[in-house]
Amino acid sequence: MPSEHLIRVLVADDQELIRSALATVVGTQEDLDLVGTVPSGEDAVQACLEHRVDVVLMDIRMGSLDGIGACTEIRRLRPETRVLILTTFDLDDYLFGALAAGAGGFLTKDTPGLEVAAAIREVYAGRSVVSPRATRALIDQIAHKVPRNEIAALEFSTREREVMELLARGLSNAEIGQELFVAESTVKTHVGSLIRKLGVRDRLHVVVWAYQNGAI
């Protein structure tokens, strides 16, 4: 495969074992190019600038400059680099901050290797990836932290409201399809419609909007 098609990936984690495991995952994929591994947020920012990194696998909690701070700097200095946050299930506050910092996705550290590789490709393509467990943690924080406004003057179909409510429960497209007895492709169509109608960038921000405006 020509080198111009390779996705340039950086791994940033302060635990050597995690760095090694993720490096192995990236190294076994023909379309991914591991440009390096670093133990800190500061090193991640520098490496992104030096190596034209496409996607960073970033631990959310590291040293003096954590994943949120590093994500903010990377998005400011090299906005074309996408950041895929790695987290444990109990770091809800950090997840909410990473969302505001512009992270392209969230994965828990127990995510299987092939799913990590697939998430890298999705984030590189400009889509958002959030594991169901991380979604539920984020939604719990959104429900408690986001102030509710008067609901915006937008019209939703009955199906769109059902999909929005199930998104807010942290369900994946496949799970929503099972709940509503429709095809996953149909769910994707409804989610895309909600994203366009609300003018937000991804499914997670649909949930944020819903809580902000009292739709849920």
Secondary structure as a PSIPRED ss2 file (coil, helix, strand):
# PSIPRED VFORMAT (PSIPRED V4.0)

   1 M C   1.000  0.000  0.000
   2 P C   1.000  0.000  0.000
   3 S H   0.000  1.000  0.000
   4 E H   0.000  1.000  0.000
   5 H H   0.000  1.000  0.000
   6 L C   1.000  0.000  0.000
   7 I E   0.000  0.000  1.000
   8 R E   0.000  0.000  1.000
   9 V E   0.000  0.000  1.000
  10 L E   0.000  0.000  1.000
  11 V E   0.000  0.000  1.000
  12 A E   0.000  0.000  1.000
  13 D C   1.000  0.000  0.000
  14 D C   1.000  0.000  0.000
  15 Q C   1.000  0.000  0.000
  16 E H   0.000  1.000  0.000
  17 L H   0.000  1.000  0.000
  18 I H   0.000  1.000  0.000
  19 R H   0.000  1.000  0.000
  20 S H   0.000  1.000  0.000
  21 A H   0.000  1.000  0.000
  22 L H   0.000  1.000  0.000
  23 A H   0.000  1.000  0.000
  24 T H   0.000  1.000  0.000
  25 V H   0.000  1.000  0.000
  26 V H   0.000  1.000  0.000
  27 G H   0.000  1.000  0.000
  28 T C   1.000  0.000  0.000
  29 Q C   1.000  0.000  0.000
  30 E C   1.000  0.000  0.000
  31 D C   1.000  0.000  0.000
  32 L E   0.000  0.000  1.000
  33 D E   0.000  0.000  1.000
  34 L E   0.000  0.000  1.000
  35 V E   0.000  0.000  1.000
  36 G E   0.000  0.000  1.000
  37 T E   0.000  0.000  1.000
  38 V E   0.000  0.000  1.000
  39 P C   1.000  0.000  0.000
  40 S C   1.000  0.000  0.000
  41 G H   0.000  1.000  0.000
  42 E H   0.000  1.000  0.000
  43 D H   0.000  1.000  0.000
  44 A H   0.000  1.000  0.000
  45 V H   0.000  1.000  0.000
  46 Q H   0.000  1.000  0.000
  47 A H   0.000  1.000  0.000
  48 C H   0.000  1.000  0.000
  49 L H   0.000  1.000  0.000
  50 E H   0.000  1.000  0.000
  51 H H   0.000  1.000  0.000
  52 R C   1.000  0.000  0.000
  53 V C   1.000  0.000  0.000
  54 D C   1.000  0.000  0.000
  55 V E   0.000  0.000  1.000
  56 V E   0.000  0.000  1.000
  57 L E   0.000  0.000  1.000
  58 M E   0.000  0.000  1.000
  59 D E   0.000  0.000  1.000
  60 I C   1.000  0.000  0.000
  61 R C   1.000  0.000  0.000
  62 M C   1.000  0.000  0.000
  63 G C   1.000  0.000  0.000
  64 S C   1.000  0.000  0.000
  65 L C   1.000  0.000  0.000
  66 D C   1.000  0.000  0.000
  67 G H   0.000  1.000  0.000
  68 I H   0.000  1.000  0.000
  69 G H   0.000  1.000  0.000
  70 A H   0.000  1.000  0.000
  71 C H   0.000  1.000  0.000
  72 T H   0.000  1.000  0.000
  73 E H   0.000  1.000  0.000
  74 I H   0.000  1.000  0.000
  75 R H   0.000  1.000  0.000
  76 R H   0.000  1.000  0.000
  77 L H   0.000  1.000  0.000
  78 R C   1.000  0.000  0.000
  79 P C   1.000  0.000  0.000
  80 E C   1.000  0.000  0.000
  81 T C   1.000  0.000  0.000
  82 R E   0.000  0.000  1.000
  83 V E   0.000  0.000  1.000
  84 L E   0.000  0.000  1.000
  85 I E   0.000  0.000  1.000
  86 L E   0.000  0.000  1.000
  87 T E   0.000  0.000  1.000
  88 T C   1.000  0.000  0.000
  89 F C   1.000  0.000  0.000
  90 D C   1.000  0.000  0.000
  91 L C   1.000  0.000  0.000
  92 D H   0.000  1.000  0.000
  93 D H   0.000  1.000  0.000
  94 Y H   0.000  1.000  0.000
  95 L H   0.000  1.000  0.000
  96 F H   0.000  1.000  0.000
  97 G H   0.000  1.000  0.000
  98 A H   0.000  1.000  0.000
  99 L H   0.000  1.000  0.000
 100 A H   0.000  1.000  0.000
 101 A H   0.000  1.000  0.000
 102 G C   1.000  0.000  0.000
 103 A C   1.000  0.000  0.000
 104 G C   1.000  0.000  0.000
 105 G E   0.000  0.000  1.000
 106 F E   0.000  0.000  1.000
 107 L E   0.000  0.000  1.000
 108 T E   0.000  0.000  1.000
 109 K C   1.000  0.000  0.000
 110 D C   1.000  0.000  0.000
 111 T C   1.000  0.000  0.000
 112 P C   1.000  0.000  0.000
 113 G H   0.000  1.000  0.000
 114 L H   0.000  1.000  0.000
 115 E H   0.000  1.000  0.000
 116 V H   0.000  1.000  0.000
 117 A H   0.000  1.000  0.000
 118 A H   0.000  1.000  0.000
 119 A H   0.000  1.000  0.000
 120 I H   0.000  1.000  0.000
 121 R H   0.000  1.000  0.000
 122 E H   0.000  1.000  0.000
 123 V H   0.000  1.000  0.000
 124 Y H   0.000  1.000  0.000
 125 A C   1.000  0.000  0.000
 126 G C   1.000  0.000  0.000
 127 R C   1.000  0.000  0.000
 128 S C   1.000  0.000  0.000
 129 V E   0.000  0.000  1.000
 130 V E   0.000  0.000  1.000
 131 S C   1.000  0.000  0.000
 132 P H   0.000  1.000  0.000
 133 R H   0.000  1.000  0.000
 134 A H   0.000  1.000  0.000
 135 T H   0.000  1.000  0.000
 136 R H   0.000  1.000  0.000
 137 A H   0.000  1.000  0.000
 138 L H   0.000  1.000  0.000
 139 I H   0.000  1.000  0.000
 140 D H   0.000  1.000  0.000
 141 Q H   0.000  1.000  0.000
 142 I H   0.000  1.000  0.000
 143 A H   0.000  1.000  0.000
 144 H H   0.000  1.000  0.000
 145 K H   0.000  1.000  0.000
 146 V C   1.000  0.000  0.000
 147 P C   1.000  0.000  0.000
 148 R C   1.000  0.000  0.000
 149 N C   1.000  0.000  0.000
 150 E C   1.000  0.000  0.000
 151 I C   1.000  0.000  0.000
 152 A C   1.000  0.000  0.000
 153 A C   1.000  0.000  0.000
 154 L C   1.000  0.000  0.000
 155 E C   1.000  0.000  0.000
 156 F C   1.000  0.000  0.000
 157 S C   1.000  0.000  0.000
 158 T H   0.000  1.000  0.000
 159 R H   0.000  1.000  0.000
 160 E H   0.000  1.000  0.000
 161 R H   0.000  1.000  0.000
 162 E H   0.000  1.000  0.000
 163 V H   0.000  1.000  0.000
 164 M H   0.000  1.000  0.000
 165 E H   0.000  1.000  0.000
 166 L H   0.000  1.000  0.000
 167 L H   0.000  1.000  0.000
 168 A H   0.000  1.000  0.000
 169 R C   1.000  0.000  0.000
 170 G C   1.000  0.000  0.000
 171 L C   1.000  0.000  0.000
 172 S C   1.000  0.000  0.000
 173 N H   0.000  1.000  0.000
 174 A H   0.000  1.000  0.000
 175 E H   0.000  1.000  0.000
 176 I H   0.000  1.000  0.000
 177 G H   0.000  1.000  0.000
 178 Q H   0.000  1.000  0.000
 179 E H   0.000  1.000  0.000
 180 L H   0.000  1.000  0.000
 181 F C   1.000  0.000  0.000
 182 V C   1.000  0.000  0.000
 183 A C   1.000  0.000  0.000
 184 E H   0.000  1.000  0.000
 185 S H   0.000  1.000  0.000
 186 T H   0.000  1.000  0.000
 187 V H   0.000  1.000  0.000
 188 K H   0.000  1.000  0.000
 189 T H   0.000  1.000  0.000
 190 H H   0.000  1.000  0.000
 191 V H   0.000  1.000  0.000
 192 G H   0.000  1.000  0.000
 193 S H   0.000  1.000  0.000
 194 L H   0.000  1.000  0.000
 195 I H   0.000  1.000  0.000
 196 R H   0.000  1.000  0.000
 197 K H   0.000  1.000  0.000
 198 L H   0.000  1.000  0.000
 199 G C   1.000  0.000  0.000
 200 V C   1.000  0.000  0.000
 201 R C   1.000  0.000  0.000
 202 D C   1.000  0.000  0.000
 203 R H   0.000  1.000  0.000
 204 L H   0.000  1.000  0.000
 205 H H   0.000  1.000  0.000
 206 V H   0.000  1.000  0.000
 207 V H   0.000  1.000  0.000
 208 V H   0.000  1.000  0.000
 209 W H   0.000  1.000  0.000
 210 A H   0.000  1.000  0.000
 211 Y H   0.000  1.000  0.000
 212 Q H   0.000  1.000  0.000
 213 N C   1.000  0.000  0.000
 214 G C   1.000  0.000  0.000
 215 A C   1.000  0.000  0.000
 216 I C   1.000  0.000  0.000
